[in-house]
Amino acid sequence: MSSRVADLARWRDPRLGQPREVELPAGTVRYHDQGSGPVIVFVHGYLVNANLWRKLVPLLADRFRCITPDLPLGAHTEPMRRDADLTPVGIAQLISDLLDALDLREVTLFGNDSGGAYSQLVAADHRERLGRLVLSSCETPESSWPPTPGGFGLLKVTAAHPLSCLALYQVLRLRRSWRWHNTYGWLARRPIEPTVMGSYVRPVLERPEIRHDGRKAIGAVSARYTRRAAERLTAGFDRPVLLAWAAEDRVFPLAHAERYAWALGAELRAIPDSYTYIAEDQPELTAALLRDWRQS
């Protein structure tokens, strides 16, 4: 991989804060730490990284400490140990280990896209350090994982073999493919700038060890994990929960969120003019929503 491509893959918006690293049982995790006050840990989904939060963090850092890790979901830069457990249970354990390693307490865990699925598993099985939970346009008990709308199930199918996985991602070398509905077109309402997109797609395209991690993670997902987590949460999660949902989400229907919020006894707030990546499409509205909810 050329130095230019490597730099593009490692680039993170400076508004996230200086990059740091922490050693966890699964491997080295890179993260950013910006601001001070009550802690919010942001959990992204597959094939994105901390840059997903680049617009949102500077709107919150005057009041909150914002932790934005790069999780091993295909757009990270530090490969995990070869034997690391990257199943949904393993990723949830990794997030819990991160909270432990940084000694974070009364955390607001904010999960978006499949990051919301992992966040539900953390809340169900590792809630000790959590104070609040925000689920944002993500899997619900009515969703498949990967979600059926958009054709994202192909990611899991091709993960069965390294060559099929490699072949699938080659299309991401073409910028026009980034707006297809089965890549990022149904996740962000408007185009994401090329520098950010480069940080998302270059690691999985250029580095076999990163592709290996991503393949392990996406190949192991299943709705049975989120449905089990939802059963535990609806049976007795005693922290405040907010569902912050894109009103025009094409992957995770708002109607599903409405029914899940009712089952959880949670508050639901819809964010207009946005697809799944609400921090990308509507950072100001998302920040205002979080500030208001934290004060309630």
Secondary structure, DSSP 8 states (H G I E B T S, - for coil): --HHHHHHHH---GGG--EEEEEETTEEEEEEEE--SSEEEEE--TT--GGGGTTTHHHHTTTSEEEEE--SSSS-SS-B-TT---SHHHHHHHHHHHHHHTT--SEEEEEETHHHHHHHHHHHH-GGGEEEEEEES---TT--SS-TGGGTHHHHHHTTSHHHHHHHHGGGGSGGGGGSTTTTTTT-SS---HHHHHHHHHHHHH-HHHHHHHHHHHHT--HHHHHHHHHHHHHH--S-EEEEEETT-SSS-HHHHHHHHHHHT-EEEEESS--S-HHHH-HHHHHHHHHHHHH-
